[in-house]
């Protein structure tokens, strides 16, 4: 159940950050170069929300629950 909580929180953070990053792509149409866009993103919290959300989701789906132990195959 705790893994499901972390997956949901991770997906929510990734969506919030990802939507904002996509919205900031409009800066490229106003004359920003791609390197300037990346420099702008590094200073924004949305990039870190996105990265934390992706890491949290992958971590919750990858690592086994501490309470459940797998039995060795017979």
mmCIF file as gemmi writes it, N, C-alpha and C atoms, coordinates in Angstrom:
data_model
loop_
_atom_site.group_PDB
_atom_site.id
_atom_site.type_symbol
_atom_site.label_atom_id
_atom_site.label_alt_id
_atom_site.label_comp_id
_atom_site.label_asym_id
_atom_site.label_entity_id
_atom_site.label_seq_id
_atom_site.pdbx_PDB_ins_code
_atom_site.Cartn_x
_atom_site.Cartn_y
_atom_site.Cartn_z
_atom_site.occupancy
_atom_site.B_iso_or_equiv
_atom_site.pdbx_formal_charge
_atom_site.auth_seq_id
_atom_site.auth_asym_id
_atom_site.pdbx_PDB_model_num
ATOM 1 N N . UNK Axp A 1 ? 0.817 -1.186 0 1 0 ? 1 A 1
ATOM 2 C CA . UNK Axp A 1 ? 0 0 0 1 0 ? 1 A 1
ATOM 3 C C . UNK Axp A 1 ? 0.868 1.26 0 1 0 ? 1 A 1
ATOM 4 N N . UNK Axp A 2 ? 1.984 1.196 0.695 1 0 ? 2 A 1
ATOM 5 C CA . UNK Axp A 2 ? 2.873 2.357 0.748 1 0 ? 2 A 1
ATOM 6 C C . UNK Axp A 2 ? 3.525 2.592 -0.613 1 0 ? 2 A 1
ATOM 7 N N . UNK Axp A 3 ? 3.78 1.501 -1.347 1 0 ? 3 A 1
ATOM 8 C CA . UNK Axp A 3 ? 4.353 1.654 -2.685 1 0 ? 3 A 1
ATOM 9 C C . UNK Axp A 3 ? 3.377 2.349 -3.618 1 0 ? 3 A 1
ATOM 10 N N . UNK Axp A 4 ? 2.111 2.021 -3.506 1 0 ? 4 A 1
ATOM 11 C CA . UNK Axp A 4 ? 1.083 2.676 -4.32 1 0 ? 4 A 1
ATOM 12 C C . UNK Axp A 4 ? 1.031 4.168 -4.023 1 0 ? 4 A 1
ATOM 13 N N . UNK Axp A 5 ? 1.17 4.528 -2.756 1 0 ? 5 A 1
ATOM 14 C CA . UNK Axp A 5 ? 1.196 5.933 -2.362 1 0 ? 5 A 1
ATOM 15 C C . UNK Axp A 5 ? 2.365 6.656 -3.026 1 0 ? 5 A 1
ATOM 16 N N . UNK Axp A 6 ? 3.55 6.052 -2.993 1 0 ? 6 A 1
ATOM 17 C CA . UNK Axp A 6 ? 4.72 6.672 -3.595 1 0 ? 6 A 1
ATOM 18 C C . UNK Axp A 6 ? 4.601 6.75 -5.115 1 0 ? 6 A 1
ATOM 19 N N . UNK Axp A 7 ? 3.988 5.75 -5.727 1 0 ? 7 A 1
ATOM 20 C CA . UNK Axp A 7 ? 3.783 5.796 -7.178 1 0 ? 7 A 1
ATOM 21 C C . UNK Axp A 7 ? 2.851 6.938 -7.547 1 0 ? 7 A 1
ATOM 22 N N . UNK Axp A 8 ? 1.753 7.077 -6.814 1 0 ? 8 A 1
ATOM 23 C CA . UNK Axp A 8 ? 0.791 8.147 -7.112 1 0 ? 8 A 1
ATOM 24 C C . UNK Axp A 8 ? 1.422 9.519 -6.899 1 0 ? 8 A 1
ATOM 25 N N . UNK Axp A 9 ? 2.125 9.697 -5.791 1 0 ? 9 A 1
ATOM 26 C CA . UNK Axp A 9 ? 2.789 10.977 -5.53 1 0 ? 9 A 1
ATOM 27 C C . UNK Axp A 9 ? 3.841 11.261 -6.602 1 0 ? 9 A 1
ATOM 28 N N . UNK Axp A 10 ? 4.597 10.257 -6.988 1 0 ? 10 A 1
ATOM 29 C CA . UNK Axp A 10 ? 5.612 10.427 -8.027 1 0 ? 10 A 1
ATOM 30 C C . UNK Axp A 10 ? 5.016 10.809 -9.368 1 0 ? 10 A 1
ATOM 31 N N . UNK Axp A 11 ? 3.911 10.171 -9.736 1 0 ? 11 A 1
ATOM 32 C CA . UNK Axp A 11 ? 3.259 10.502 -11.006 1 0 ? 11 A 1
ATOM 33 C C . UNK Axp A 11 ? 2.712 11.918 -10.962 1 0 ? 11 A 1
ATOM 34 N N . UNK Axp A 12 ? 2.128 12.305 -9.837 1 0 ? 12 A 1
ATOM 35 C CA . UNK Axp A 12 ? 1.599 13.671 -9.716 1 0 ? 12 A 1
ATOM 36 C C . UNK Axp A 12 ? 2.713 14.711 -9.842 1 0 ? 12 A 1
ATOM 37 N N . UNK Axp A 13 ? 3.825 14.483 -9.183 1 0 ? 13 A 1
ATOM 38 C CA . UNK Axp A 13 ? 4.949 15.419 -9.286 1 0 ? 13 A 1
ATOM 39 C C . UNK Axp A 13 ? 5.497 15.477 -10.711 1 0 ? 13 A 1
ATOM 40 N N . UNK Axp A 14 ? 5.592 14.309 -11.356 1 0 ? 14 A 1
ATOM 41 C CA . UNK Axp A 14 ? 6.105 14.28 -12.724 1 0 ? 14 A 1
ATOM 42 C C . UNK Axp A 14 ? 5.163 14.991 -13.685 1 0 ? 14 A 1
ATOM 43 N N . UNK Axp A 15 ? 3.869 14.858 -13.479 1 0 ? 15 A 1
ATOM 44 C CA . UNK Axp A 15 ? 2.909 15.528 -14.357 1 0 ? 15 A 1
ATOM 45 C C . UNK Axp A 15 ? 2.96 17.034 -14.157 1 0 ? 15 A 1
ATOM 46 N N . UNK Axp A 16 ? 3 17.469 -12.913 1 0 ? 16 A 1
ATOM 47 C CA . UNK Axp A 16 ? 3.069 18.91 -12.643 1 0 ? 16 A 1
ATOM 48 C C . UNK Axp A 16 ? 4.325 19.511 -13.265 1 0 ? 16 A 1
ATOM 49 N N . UNK Axp A 17 ? 5.456 18.87 -13.054 1 0 ? 17 A 1
ATOM 50 C CA . UNK Axp A 17 ? 6.702 19.376 -13.623 1 0 ? 17 A 1
ATOM 51 C C . UNK Axp A 17 ? 6.744 19.272 -15.13 1 0 ? 17 A 1
ATOM 52 N N . UNK Axp A 18 ? 6.253 18.163 -15.679 1 0 ? 18 A 1
ATOM 53 C CA . UNK Axp A 18 ? 6.289 17.959 -17.123 1 0 ? 18 A 1
ATOM 54 C C . UNK Axp A 18 ? 5.408 18.933 -17.88 1 0 ? 18 A 1
ATOM 55 N N . UNK Axp A 19 ? 4.23 19.21 -17.361 1 0 ? 19 A 1
ATOM 56 C CA . UNK Axp A 19 ? 3.336 20.169 -18.014 1 0 ? 19 A 1
ATOM 57 C C . UNK Axp A 19 ? 3.96 21.556 -18.016 1 0 ? 19 A 1
ATOM 58 N N . UNK Axp A 20 ? 4.583 21.917 -16.925 1 0 ? 20 A 1
ATOM 59 C CA . UNK Axp A 20 ? 5.232 23.233 -16.865 1 0 ? 20 A 1
ATOM 60 C C . UNK Axp A 20 ? 6.416 23.314 -17.817 1 0 ? 20 A 1
ATOM 61 N N . UNK Axp A 21 ? 7.187 22.253 -17.908 1 0 ? 21 A 1
ATOM 62 C CA . UNK Axp A 21 ? 8.324 22.235 -18.829 1 0 ? 21 A 1
ATOM 63 C C . UNK Axp A 21 ? 7.83 22.357 -20.267 1 0 ? 21 A 1
ATOM 64 N N . UNK Axp A 22 ? 6.753 21.662 -20.59 1 0 ? 22 A 1
ATOM 65 C CA . UNK Axp A 22 ? 6.193 21.782 -21.937 1 0 ? 22 A 1
ATOM 66 C C . UNK Axp A 22 ? 5.651 23.185 -22.197 1 0 ? 22 A 1
ATOM 67 N N . UNK Axp A 23 ? 5.067 23.797 -21.19 1 0 ? 23 A 1
ATOM 68 C CA . UNK Axp A 23 ? 4.566 25.162 -21.358 1 0 ? 23 A 1
ATOM 69 C C . UNK Axp A 23 ? 5.716 26.136 -21.591 1 0 ? 23 A 1
ATOM 70 N N . UNK Axp A 24 ? 6.847 25.893 -20.967 1 0 ? 24 A 1
ATOM 71 C CA . UNK Axp A 24 ? 7.999 26.773 -21.144 1 0 ? 24 A 1
ATOM 72 C C . UNK Axp A 24 ? 8.63 26.625 -22.523 1 0 ? 24 A 1
ATOM 73 N N . UNK Axp A 25 ? 8.224 25.609 -23.293 1 0 ? 25 A 1
ATOM 74 C CA . UNK Axp A 25 ? 8.733 25.48 -24.657 1 0 ? 25 A 1
ATOM 75 C C . UNK Axp A 25 ? 8.302 26.653 -25.527 1 0 ? 25 A 1
ATOM 76 N N . UNK Axp A 26 ? 7.279 27.374 -25.106 1 0 ? 26 A 1
ATOM 77 C CA . UNK Axp A 26 ? 6.856 28.562 -25.845 1 0 ? 26 A 1
ATOM 78 C C . UNK Axp A 26 ? 7.94 29.627 -25.865 1 0 ? 26 A 1
ATOM 79 N N . UNK Axp A 27 ? 8.894 29.545 -24.958 1 0 ? 27 A 1
ATOM 80 C CA . UNK Axp A 27 ? 9.998 30.499 -24.967 1 0 ? 27 A 1
ATOM 81 C C . UNK Axp A 27 ? 10.836 30.37 -26.234 1 0 ? 27 A 1
ATOM 82 N N . UNK Axp A 28 ? 10.862 29.174 -26.815 1 0 ? 28 A 1
ATOM 83 C CA . UNK Axp A 28 ? 11.635 28.987 -28.04 1 0 ? 28 A 1
ATOM 84 C C . UNK Axp A 28 ? 11.024 29.755 -29.204 1 0 ? 28 A 1
ATOM 85 N N . UNK Axp A 29 ? 9.714 29.958 -29.183 1 0 ? 29 A 1
ATOM 86 C CA . UNK Axp A 29 ? 9.076 30.704 -30.271 1 0 ? 29 A 1
ATOM 87 C C . UNK Axp A 29 ? 9.27 32.206 -30.115 1 0 ? 29 A 1
ATOM 88 N N . UNK Axp A 30 ? 9.662 32.653 -28.922 1 0 ? 30 A 1
ATOM 89 C CA . UNK Axp A 30 ? 9.873 34.08 -28.707 1 0 ? 30 A 1
ATOM 90 C C . UNK Axp A 30 ? 11.307 34.509 -28.985 1 0 ? 30 A 1
ATOM 91 N N . UNK Axp A 31 ? 12.148 33.578 -29.422 1 0 ? 31 A 1
ATOM 92 C CA . UNK Axp A 31 ? 13.51 33.951 -29.797 1 0 ? 31 A 1
ATOM 93 C C . UNK Axp A 31 ? 14.59 33.375 -28.905 1 0 ? 31 A 1
ATOM 94 N N . UNK Axp A 32 ? 14.22 32.633 -27.88 1 0 ? 32 A 1
ATOM 95 C CA . UNK Axp A 32 ? 15.237 31.997 -27.035 1 0 ? 32 A 1
ATOM 96 C C . UNK Axp A 32 ? 15.929 30.893 -27.824 1 0 ? 32 A 1
ATOM 97 N N . UNK Axp A 33 ? 17.209 30.728 -27.595 1 0 ? 33 A 1
ATOM 98 C CA . UNK Axp A 33 ? 17.911 29.588 -28.151 1 0 ? 33 A 1
ATOM 99 C C . UNK Axp A 33 ? 17.727 28.411 -27.203 1 0 ? 33 A 1
ATOM 100 N N . UNK Axp A 34 ? 18.025 27.211 -27.714 1 0 ? 34 A 1
ATOM 101 C CA . UNK Axp A 34 ? 17.803 26.021 -26.894 1 0 ? 34 A 1
ATOM 102 C C . UNK Axp A 34 ? 18.702 26.013 -25.664 1 0 ? 34 A 1
ATOM 103 N N . UNK Axp A 35 ? 19.919 26.503 -25.788 1 0 ? 35 A 1
ATOM 104 C CA . UNK Axp A 35 ? 20.808 26.555 -24.624 1 0 ? 35 A 1
ATOM 105 C C . UNK Axp A 35 ? 20.297 27.545 -23.579 1 0 ? 35 A 1
ATOM 106 N N . UNK Axp A 36 ? 19.712 28.646 -24.05 1 0 ? 36 A 1
ATOM 107 C CA . UNK Axp A 36 ? 19.113 29.608 -23.118 1 0 ? 36 A 1
ATOM 108 C C . UNK Axp A 36 ? 17.898 28.997 -22.425 1 0 ? 36 A 1
ATOM 109 N N . UNK Axp A 37 ? 17.143 28.19 -23.167 1 0 ? 37 A 1
ATOM 110 C CA . UNK Axp A 37 ? 15.986 27.492 -22.606 1 0 ? 37 A 1
ATOM 111 C C . UNK Axp A 37 ? 16.421 26.526 -21.513 1 0 ? 37 A 1
ATOM 112 N N . UNK Axp A 38 ? 17.482 25.768 -21.772 1 0 ? 38 A 1
ATOM 113 C CA . UNK Axp A 38 ? 17.983 24.827 -20.763 1 0 ? 38 A 1
ATOM 114 C C . UNK Axp A 38 ? 18.501 25.565 -19.532 1 0 ? 38 A 1
ATOM 115 N N . UNK Axp A 39 ? 19.175 26.68 -19.749 1 0 ? 39 A 1
ATOM 116 C CA . UNK Axp A 39 ? 19.675 27.474 -18.628 1 0 ? 39 A 1
ATOM 117 C C . UNK Axp A 39 ? 18.504 28.03 -17.805 1 0 ? 39 A 1
ATOM 118 N N . UNK Axp A 40 ? 17.435 28.4 -18.482 1 0 ? 40 A 1
ATOM 119 C CA . UNK Axp A 40 ? 16.237 28.878 -17.794 1 0 ? 40 A 1
ATOM 120 C C . UNK Axp A 40 ? 15.608 27.757 -16.968 1 0 ? 40 A 1
ATOM 121 N N . UNK Axp A 41 ? 15.552 26.543 -17.547 1 0 ? 41 A 1
ATOM 122 C CA . UNK Axp A 41 ? 14.931 25.412 -16.849 1 0 ? 41 A 1
ATOM 123 C C . UNK Axp A 41 ? 15.694 25.013 -15.591 1 0 ? 41 A 1
ATOM 124 N N . UNK Axp A 42 ? 17 25.129 -15.628 1 0 ? 42 A 1
ATOM 125 C CA . UNK Axp A 42 ? 17.809 24.729 -14.474 1 0 ? 42 A 1
ATOM 126 C C . UNK Axp A 42 ? 17.47 25.592 -13.256 1 0 ? 42 A 1
ATOM 127 N N . UNK Axp A 43 ? 17.05 26.817 -13.486 1 0 ? 43 A 1
ATOM 128 C CA . UNK Axp A 43 ? 16.711 27.72 -12.391 1 0 ? 43 A 1
ATOM 129 C C . UNK Axp A 43 ? 15.268 27.592 -11.92 1 0 ? 43 A 1
ATOM 130 N N . UNK Axp A 44 ? 14.476 26.727 -12.539 1 0 ? 44 A 1
ATOM 131 C CA . UNK Axp A 44 ? 13.066 26.594 -12.193 1 0 ? 44 A 1
ATOM 132 C C . UNK Axp A 44 ? 12.844 25.358 -11.323 1 0 ? 44 A 1
ATOM 133 N N . UNK Axp A 45 ? 11.909 25.456 -10.391 1 0 ? 45 A 1
ATOM 134 C CA . UNK Axp A 45 ? 11.607 24.342 -9.483 1 0 ? 45 A 1
ATOM 135 C C . UNK Axp A 45 ? 10.873 23.221 -10.207 1 0 ? 45 A 1
ATOM 136 N N . UNK Axp A 46 ? 10.206 23.533 -11.323 1 0 ? 46 A 1
ATOM 137 C CA . UNK Axp A 46 ? 9.436 22.528 -12.033 1 0 ? 46 A 1
ATOM 138 C C . UNK Axp A 46 ? 10.31 21.408 -12.587 1 0 ? 46 A 1
ATOM 139 N N . UNK Axp A 47 ? 11.517 21.738 -12.989 1 0 ? 47 A 1
ATOM 140 C CA . UNK Axp A 47 ? 12.434 20.712 -13.478 1 0 ? 47 A 1
ATOM 141 C C . UNK Axp A 47 ? 12.752 19.718 -12.376 1 0 ? 47 A 1
ATOM 142 N N . UNK Axp A 48 ? 12.969 20.224 -11.189 1 0 ? 48 A 1
ATOM 143 C CA . UNK Axp A 48 ? 13.31 19.343 -10.067 1 0 ? 48 A 1
ATOM 144 C C . UNK Axp A 48 ? 12.102 18.557 -9.581 1 0 ? 48 A 1
ATOM 145 N N . UNK Axp A 49 ? 10.906 19.128 -9.694 1 0 ? 49 A 1
ATOM 146 C CA . UNK Axp A 49 ? 9.69 18.37 -9.391 1 0 ? 49 A 1
ATOM 147 C C . UNK Axp A 49 ? 9.537 17.209 -10.372 1 0 ? 49 A 1
ATOM 148 N N . UNK Axp A 50 ? 9.787 17.483 -11.632 1 0 ? 50 A 1
ATOM 149 C CA . UNK Axp A 50 ? 9.697 16.439 -12.65 1 0 ? 50 A 1
ATOM 150 C C . UNK Axp A 50 ? 10.696 15.317 -12.383 1 0 ? 50 A 1
ATOM 151 N N . UNK Axp A 51 ? 11.943 15.685 -12.13 1 0 ? 51 A 1
ATOM 152 C CA . UNK Axp A 51 ? 12.974 14.675 -11.875 1 0 ? 51 A 1
ATOM 153 C C . UNK Axp A 51 ? 12.685 13.87 -10.611 1 0 ? 51 A 1
ATOM 154 N N . UNK Axp A 52 ? 12.22 14.556 -9.553 1 0 ? 52 A 1
ATOM 155 C CA . UNK Axp A 52 ? 11.886 13.857 -8.312 1 0 ? 52 A 1
ATOM 156 C C . UNK Axp A 52 ? 10.705 12.924 -8.527 1 0 ? 52 A 1
ATOM 157 N N . UNK Axp A 53 ? 9.733 13.347 -9.295 1 0 ? 53 A 1
ATOM 158 C CA . UNK Axp A 53 ? 8.574 12.502 -9.567 1 0 ? 53 A 1
ATOM 159 C C . UNK Axp A 53 ? 8.941 11.258 -10.351 1 0 ? 53 A 1
ATOM 160 N N . UNK Axp A 54 ? 9.783 11.419 -11.359 1 0 ? 54 A 1
ATOM 161 C CA . UNK Axp A 54 ? 10.214 10.264 -12.148 1 0 ? 54 A 1
ATOM 162 C C . UNK Axp A 54 ? 11.035 9.31 -11.281 1 0 ? 54 A 1
ATOM 163 N N . UNK Axp A 55 ? 11.942 9.853 -10.486 1 0 ? 55 A 1
ATOM 164 C CA . UNK Axp A 55 ? 12.774 9.007 -9.614 1 0 ? 55 A 1
ATOM 165 C C . UNK Axp A 55 ? 11.926 8.288 -8.569 1 0 ? 55 A 1
ATOM 166 N N . UNK Axp A 56 ? 10.947 8.983 -8.004 1 0 ? 56 A 1
ATOM 167 C CA . UNK Axp A 56 ? 10.086 8.381 -6.989 1 0 ? 56 A 1
ATOM 168 C C . UNK Axp A 56 ? 9.24 7.265 -7.581 1 0 ? 56 A 1
ATOM 169 N N . UNK Axp A 57 ? 8.717 7.488 -8.773 1 0 ? 57 A 1
ATOM 170 C CA . UNK Axp A 57 ? 7.9 6.465 -9.423 1 0 ? 57 A 1
ATOM 171 C C . UNK Axp A 57 ? 8.733 5.243 -9.787 1 0 ? 57 A 1
ATOM 172 N N . UNK Axp A 58 ? 9.881 5.463 -10.383 1 0 ? 58 A 1
ATOM 173 C CA . UNK Axp A 58 ? 10.736 4.333 -10.759 1 0 ? 58 A 1
ATOM 174 C C . UNK Axp A 58 ? 11.212 3.595 -9.518 1 0 ? 58 A 1
ATOM 175 N N . UNK Axp A 59 ? 11.58 4.336 -8.488 1 0 ? 59 A 1
ATOM 176 C CA . UNK Axp A 59 ? 12.025 3.686 -7.252 1 0 ? 59 A 1
ATOM 177 C C . UNK Axp A 59 ? 10.926 2.862 -6.592 1 0 ? 59 A 1
ATOM 178 N N . UNK Axp A 60 ? 9.718 3.377 -6.579 1 0 ? 60 A 1
ATOM 179 C CA . UNK Axp A 60 ? 8.612 2.648 -5.947 1 0 ? 60 A 1
ATOM 180 C C . UNK Axp A 60 ? 8.235 1.41 -6.746 1 0 ? 60 A 1
ATOM 181 N N . UNK Axp A 61 ? 8.393 1.463 -8.054 1 0 ? 61 A 1
ATOM 182 C CA . UNK Axp A 61 ? 8.05 0.3 -8.878 1 0 ? 61 A 1
ATOM 183 C C . UNK Axp A 61 ? 9.178 -0.718 -8.967 1 0 ? 61 A 1
ATOM 184 N N . UNK Axp A 62 ? 10.39 -0.29 -8.727 1 0 ? 62 A 1
ATOM 185 C CA . UNK Axp A 62 ? 11.541 -1.174 -8.899 1 0 ? 62 A 1
ATOM 186 C C . UNK Axp A 62 ? 11.895 -1.942 -7.63 1 0 ? 62 A 1
ATOM 187 N N . UNK Axp A 63 ? 12.001 -1.232 -6.525 1 0 ? 63 A 1
ATOM 188 C CA . UNK Axp A 63 ? 12.454 -1.87 -5.301 1 0 ? 63 A 1
ATOM 189 C C . UNK Axp A 63 ? 11.314 -2.63 -4.633 1 0 ? 63 A 1
ATOM 190 N N . UNK Axp A 64 ? 11.611 -3.817 -4.101 1 0 ? 64 A 1
ATOM 191 C CA . UNK Axp A 64 ? 10.553 -4.602 -3.456 1 0 ? 64 A 1
ATOM 192 C C . UNK Axp A 64 ? 10.148 -3.99 -2.113 1 0 ? 64 A 1
ATOM 193 N N . UNK Axp A 65 ? 8.949 -4.33 -1.695 1 0 ? 65 A 1
ATOM 194 C CA . UNK Axp A 65 ? 8.464 -3.866 -0.397 1 0 ? 65 A 1
ATOM 195 C C . UNK Axp A 65 ? 9.277 -4.525 0.703 1 0 ? 65 A 1
ATOM 196 N N . UNK Axp A 66 ? 9.594 -3.795 1.783 1 0 ? 66 A 1
ATOM 197 C CA . UNK Axp A 66 ? 10.404 -4.39 2.848 1 0 ? 66 A 1
ATOM 198 C C . UNK Axp A 66 ? 9.668 -5.487 3.611 1 0 ? 66 A 1
ATOM 199 N N . UNK Axp A 67 ? 8.353 -5.475 3.631 1 0 ? 67 A 1
ATOM 200 C CA . UNK Axp A 67 ? 7.598 -6.458 4.394 1 0 ? 67 A 1
ATOM 201 C C . UNK Axp A 67 ? 7.386 -7.776 3.659 1 0 ? 67 A 1
ATOM 202 N N . UNK Axp A 68 ? 7.502 -7.774 2.349 1 0 ? 68 A 1
ATOM 203 C CA . UNK Axp A 68 ? 7.262 -8.978 1.577 1 0 ? 68 A 1
ATOM 204 C C . UNK Axp A 68 ? 8.597 -9.584 1.136 1 0 ? 68 A 1
ATOM 205 N N . UNK Axp A 69 ? 8.779 -10.802 1.522 1 0 ? 69 A 1
ATOM 206 C CA . UNK Axp A 69 ? 9.998 -11.496 1.142 1 0 ? 69 A 1
ATOM 207 C C . UNK Axp A 69 ? 9.637 -12.577 0.131 1 0 ? 69 A 1
ATOM 208 N N . UNK Axp A 70 ? 10.47 -12.697 -0.87 1 0 ? 70 A 1
ATOM 209 C CA . UNK Axp A 70 ? 10.24 -13.716 -1.871 1 0 ? 70 A 1
ATOM 210 C C . UNK Axp A 70 ? 10.822 -15.047 -1.404 1 0 ? 70 A 1
ATOM 211 N N . UNK Axp A 71 ? 10.082 -16.092 -1.669 1 0 ? 71 A 1
ATOM 212 C CA . UNK Axp A 71 ? 10.596 -17.417 -1.349 1 0 ? 71 A 1
ATOM 213 C C . UNK Axp A 71 ? 11.478 -17.89 -2.484 1 0 ? 71 A 1
ATOM 214 N N . UNK Axp A 72 ? 12.536 -18.58 -2.157 1 0 ? 72 A 1
ATOM 215 C CA . UNK Axp A 72 ? 13.394 -19.101 -3.241 1 0 ? 72 A 1
ATOM 216 C C . UNK Axp A 72 ? 12.639 -20.157 -4.044 1 0 ? 72 A 1
ATOM 217 N N . UNK Axp A 73 ? 12.929 -20.255 -5.334 1 0 ? 73 A 1
ATOM 218 C CA . UNK Axp A 73 ? 12.244 -21.272 -6.145 1 0 ? 73 A 1
ATOM 219 C C . UNK Axp A 73 ? 12.646 -22.674 -5.724 1 0 ? 73 A 1
ATOM 220 N N . UNK Axp A 74 ? 11.711 -23.579 -5.869 1 0 ? 74 A 1
ATOM 221 C CA . UNK Axp A 74 ? 11.961 -24.992 -5.465 1 0 ? 74 A 1
ATOM 222 C C . UNK Axp A 74 ? 12.617 -25.758 -6.562 1 0 ? 74 A 1
